[in-house]
């Protein structure tokens, strides 16, 4: 078990989006977020207290969480001094990077000497099966995006919170490092061997009551050349009954790929529905989630209204406005 609460390590994040892991923990488990630790040049700020390692330990933090998700998921050499010092200060370390803490000899040696634990949440905990494509009881909802990091996880978490408040049967199903650190469980899907990814999603979303909804954390984008495979595995393994389209309208290009433009919502709707109906002919697109964090209130409302008129689907920013209308769409199926 990863000990809470956390000190969120932002390192030298080049922009706020690079600290999306820490941001997710702060937004959805604020009681676990004692403070942030930023290195010189860090361009992210969670508006948490900036603390030294000693101050954070005195404030009760038990685990330093690497809250940065960089391209390739690597442990930067510039971070090493802080990570070693954290172990010596009495912190455990937790990370969802592809570059595992346990594979760094210096970190492993210091952790052993100090009696501390290294938690790599991107290590698949079980041997997942190959997908069989059989239909399962219960219902499933998946958010699919025009790009990476557009709000798919926030959409599922917001819907889960609304459904719990209504007394509906629902479970948020984490499939990435941030979701796992928020809930303490899940499947690190992009670390699963390709042949077993869809099977891992089947395993994560088993048979359930007919009126129970699994809210599956989305990953990547069918349109992103780097990360389309994990999205398709979610669609085919999850066999969603309902799809939510997710979009961030202020992006100039795909995350990390300036030579690729974002697709239109119409293209996302059509391609995602075609892929979903291969495994669930009854799949429907039921709503749209727009990440309006970079917009002012009036601009955001005008954009949401414009998209809703154009697409003919309930369109909200579920973190800013609440997910009630998206949940209404599920309840109407």
N, C-alpha and C positions, 0 to 999 in steps of 0.2 A: 504494500500500500504506500502511495506517495503521501508523505506527511504534509498537512496544511497547517497554517496559511503559507502563502508564497511571497517571496521577493521576486518581482518580475524583471528579468534582465533584458534590456533593450539594446545593449551593445552599442555599436556604431551604425544603427539602422539608417539607411540613406533617405527614407521617407516614411510617413506614418503607416502606409500599407505594409511595409516590410515587418512591422511589429504586430501583425494581425493576430498572432497567437496570444500575445499578452493582452491585446485589445479585447479579444473574445472572452478571456478569463475575467478581465475587469468588468465587462458589460454584463456577463451572465452569472458570475460567481464573485460579486464584489466583496463578500465577506472573506474570501480567500486571498485577496490582493492587499497586502500590507503596504507595499511601497514599490517604487521602481528604481532601478539602477541603470544609469546612462553613462556611457563613455564619451570622451571628447568627440565632438562632431556629430553626435546623434541627432537626427532630424525628426524623431518621434517623441511624442509627449502624451502620456495617458492621463495627465492632470492628477497623478498620485504624488504623494510626498517623495522627493528624491532623498534617498538614504544611503549612507555607507553600509558596508557589510556589518560592522559592529552595531550601528544604530538599528538596522533591521532585525538583527538577532535579539537585541534588547526589547524591540517592539513585538517580539513573538514569532517572527517568520522562521520557518523550519526548513523550507526547500527553496533553493534558487532555481527558477524555471527559465530556461532559454526561451524567451518570448519572441524571437526573431525567426522569420521563415525566409531565408535568402534563396536565390536561384541555385538549385543543386543540393540544397540542404547540407551545407558544410560548416564545420566548426572553424571559424576564422582564427588564424594564429594570433591576431590582436586580442582575442577574448581570453586566451589561455591564462594569463596572469590573474585575471579576475576569477576565473573558474577555480583555479588552484587555491587562491586566497579564500574563496568561499568554503571550500572543503576544510581548510585549516581553521576557519572561523567556526565550524560546526554545522554548516549547511549540508544537506543532501543536494544532489543535482538532478534535475529532470529535463529531458529534451525530447522533441519530436523530430529532430533532424535525421536525414538519411545517414549522415556521418555519425556513427554511434559513439556515445561517451565511453562505453566500455572498450572500444577499439583504440582509444588514445592511451598509450602506455603511461604517460606522465599523469594523466587524470586517474587512471586505474590504480597506479602505485600510491598516489596521495590518498585516494579514497580508502584503500586498504589500510594504510598506516594510521589514518585518522578514525577508522571505524565508521565511515560514512557510506551512503548508498548512492549508486548511479542508476537512474531510471530512464531507460530508453523506451518511450511509448510507441515508437514506430517499429517495434519488433513484433511480428505476428505471434500471438500467444498460443495458438492451436494449429494443428494440421487441418487446413480447410479442405473440403471435398471439391471435386469437379462438379460444376453445375449440371443439373439434370433437366431443368426447364419445366418441372412439374408444377402445376398450380397449387398454391397453398391457401388455406382458409385465412380470413382476416383481410384487411384492406391496407394499401400502401400508397404513400404520397412521396414524390421526389421533386426537388427543385433542380432545374437545369438552367445553365447560364449562357449568355452570349460570350462570356470570358471567365477566367479564373478570378477569384476574390471579388465577386460582385454582390455577395450577400446571401448565398444559398444556405449556409449554415444558420445565419441569423433568421432567415425565413422559417426554417424548420423549428428552431428554438422558440421563436415568437408564436408560431402556430401551436406548438406543444404547450406553452404556457397558457394560451387562451383556451385550449381544449381541456386542460386540467382544471382551470377556473370554472368551466362549464360542467364539469363532472363527466366529460366524455372519456372514453377509453382510448388512450393514446400513449405512445412511447417514442421518444427521440432516440434514433439509432445513429450513433457517431461512426464516421468512417474516416476521420482524419485526426491529426495530432491535437488540434485545438479542441475539437469535440470530446476526445478522450480525456484530455486534461480537465475539461469542464465537468464531465460526468463520472470519470474514473473507470470507464469501460468502453468497449467498441472494437472495431476492426480497422487497423491502419492500412487501408486498402491499397494505397500506392506503394506499399512495401511488400505486397503479396505477389508471388510469382504469377505471371500473366495467365497461365492456364487455370489458375484457381481463384481468380478475382471474382468472377460471377458466382462461383460456388460459395465464396466467403460471404457475399451479400445474401444468398439464399440462407446460409447458416445464421446470419445476423437477424433475419426477418422470418422466423419460423411460423408454423401454423398458429393461429390465434382465434379469438372469438370473432364471429362474423361482423360485429360492429366495432372492432378494435382497429385503430389506425396506427401503422408504423410510419413515423415521419423520418425519412432517410436523409442523412446529411449528404448534400450534393458535393461533387468534386469536379474540377476542371471544366472543360467545355468540349462538346463535339466539334467545335470549329477551331479549337486551339491545337496547332500542329504538335505541340509538346505534350499535351495532357488529354488528348481525346480518348485514349484507350480506357482510362479509369472511368470516364463518364459512361461509355458504352457498357462497361461491366456493371455499373450501377443500374442502368436501365434494364439490361437483360437479366441480371440476378435479382433485381428488386421487383420486376414485373409490375410496375406502378399502375394503380387504377387512376391516379390523378397526377398530373404534371403541373408545376408552377414555373412560369418563365421568370428568370431573374436577370436584371440588367442594371448597369451603372452608366447613365447617359452622358457623363462628362468625359469619358475616356476618348482619347484621340486614336488609340490603336490597342491591339491585344497586349496584355500584360507581358512585358519582356520582349515583345516582338514588334518593333516599330514599323516593320514592312508588311504587317497584316492588319487590315481594318476589321472592326467588329461587324458581325452580321446584323441584319435587321431582325426585329422580333418576329416578323412573319416567317423568315427563314428558320429561326430557332424553333418556332411552333411546328412548322411542317416537317422538318427533319427529325426532331425529337419524337413527334407523334408517330412517324413512320417506323422509327426504331422500336418504340414502345409497343406498337401493335403487332410486331413480329412475335412477341411473347405474351401479350395480353391484348387481344383484339378489341376489348372494351375500354382501353385506356383513353382518357380525355385530358385536354388542357383546360384547367378550370380557373386560372387566375394568373396575375402578373405581379411580381414583386420588384419594385424599383428602389435602388439605393440612392436616396437624394441627399446624402450627408454633405455633399459639396455644394448644395443649393440653399438659397434663402427660402423662407417659408412660402412667400407668394410665388416664387419661381417654381418651387417644388409642387405646390398644389396645381398650378397651371399645367405643368408637365404631366402630372398624373392624370388630370382630366383629359388632356389631349390624347394620351396613349389609350385611355379607356374608350374614348370615342372611336379611335382608329381601329382598335383590336376587338372591341365588343366583349371585353372580359373585365371583371373587377380588378382594379389596379390600385395598389397601395404601397407605401413604404411601411412594412410591418414593424420595424423597430421604432420608427418615428410616430406612427399613427396607431399601431396595434394591428393584430392579424385577424380581427373579427370578421371582415368580409371574406377573407380567404377560407376561414373555418366555415363560414356560412356556405361557401361553395362546396366544401367537402360534405357537409351535412345534407346538402340537396341532392347528392348523387344516389 
